[in-house]
Amino acid sequence: MAKTIDEKPRLTAKDRANRLTGNMKGSQAWNSIFRPGSIFRKGYTDSPRNRSYVIMNSVLYHLHPVKVKRHAVKVSYTLCLGGLSFFLFILLTVTGIFLMFFYRPTVANAWQDISNLQTSVTFGLLVRNMHRWGAHLMVLSVFLHMARVFYHGAYKPPREFNWVIGVVLLMLTLLLSFTGYLLPWDQLALWAVTVGTNMMGYTPVLGTQVRFVLLGGVEIGGDTLLRWYVLHVLMLPFVIVIFMAIHFWRVRKDGGISGPL
Amino acid sequence: MTEIPEHLRKRAEAARQKAAAESEEAAVPAPAAAAPTDSRIPAALLERSRAAKARQEGGEEAASSGGGGVAVAERPTTSIIAAPTGTGGIPVGAGPGGHTQRLLTVVKSGSIQEVKASPIDKVHTWPHLIAAEFVSALALTAFITIFSIFVNAPLQQLANINKTPNPSKAPWYFLGLQELLTMFHPMVAGVTIPGMGLFGLMLAPYVDKNPSNKPEDRKFAISIFTVFLMFWAVLVMIGTFFRGEGFNFTFPWRDGLFFDL
């Protein structure tokens, strides 16, 4: 009996782990999740064919082609500004969803909810800070993205219309930031929005009506808070996602990113 | 429908003229051969096919006279036997010298589809682009997280419509507009100028007809845009840092900051 044990060496922890990973990666469940070509599949090797499959067989194919121009990969050309704007949007969505769990858009609760979030919710303060600074950064990165595109002449044919969509996206970004500005319902929010919406009232012909609809009254109050909350968390994100989808699709249809200079 | 490319139209034009010239030449020695119709088949070829047809008919007659009632069945046999011997005539549909295949024309690929002469230098999106994007997204997340740990988002006192802070400022990206308010009528500052600015931005690709994207060819466009950007940047800076109580001019190093993000 003792002899048999000696002949068959015991498996080390590493061997067991390897066997476990192998079995897991060979399982039907695993292979149903990761499509052929995925870097997480069993036996993935780095080859030109597999590099193509990584993109072609994943959801990334909606965003990127299998191959891009060599100069497009240079960080010094794009400075990643468009991509980072999009990433900031995702980050803001994630942190924003977290904030929604603790916030009620009413005059009686709004400020107190933010205050409680900062003092008694785990990571509440951190996530609120990230949402706030991320929002300011997104306005900045969208601005800089526009400047970069202009200085590279990337709005020229066939990309004229994508530039127009980009200007719309810039406006939507500003509106998203501005509607979010009111939600903490502190002095800063109230008076910044008062100044901003007073200007809106001077629009010829429709000014007063537009202002009335946006504020839900002649001055900022509980109705404004609810309206801007719905605009901020639902309507404007919905609209901006549609425009972003068109924007990204056009980037590919217009022949990838512009350049080289 | 799509327009015929210029080079194809020219080529077709040349071919038609050449064919016309040839048929005129052929018309002099063989007026009977050149048909009155403007057929583009050279007269020599027409003559040859007529001869071949005559020969074939002759062979047929010979075969049918020999075989009698089974002419249809025998005809192929005749030609097959005739071909290798060379004495019984030339097989059906053969060209001069007994060739059974003829090269009609050589169509170069470029004449039908325009082939891009220079291949574009491309790299695989995975890993080159995805890695760069992933790293920049990680770096941004790290930056925002660390920044948010150390700098808190402002939360001032509960909103009070009866207590106007001095000064009341809009969000920073609208401070340029608020700055304009000190100089112009609210309708001009709040609606006309920003409206024209946005409209001008959208029109930029349609106004700028210069096809080049090289900075040295676009001095005017770059100057205009830089002035535009600097105009807003300076206004925002003044509104942010150099406006104190009553929105009066001040120096931040003398009276401190009147500004919250």
Interface residues (C-beta under 8 A of the other chain):
Chain A: I39 P48 R51 S52 V54 I55 L60 H64 P65 V66 K67 V68 K69 R70 H71 A72 V73 V75 C80 G83 L84 F87 L88 L91 V107 W111 I114 S115 Q118 L125 L126 R128 N129 M130 H131 R132 W133 G134 H136 L137 V139 M146 A147 F150 Y151 H152 G153 A154 Y155 K156 P157 R159 E160 W163 V164 V167 M171 L174 S177 F178 Y181 P184 W185 D186 Q187 L188 A189 L190 W191 A192 T194 V195 G196 N198 M199 M200 Y202 T203 P204 G207 E219 I220 G221 S258 G259 L261
Chain B: I120 D121 K122 V123 H124 T125 W126 P127 H128 L129 I130 A132 E133 S136 A137 L140 T141 I144 T145 F147 S148 I149 V151 N152 A153 P154 L155 Q156 Q157 L158 A159 N160 I161 K163 T164 P165 S168 K169 A170 P171 W172 Y173 F174 L177 Q178 L181 P186 M187 A189 G190 V191 L198 L201 M202 A204 P205 Y206 D208 N210 P211 S212 N213 K214 P215 R218 A221 I222 F225 L229 D260 L261
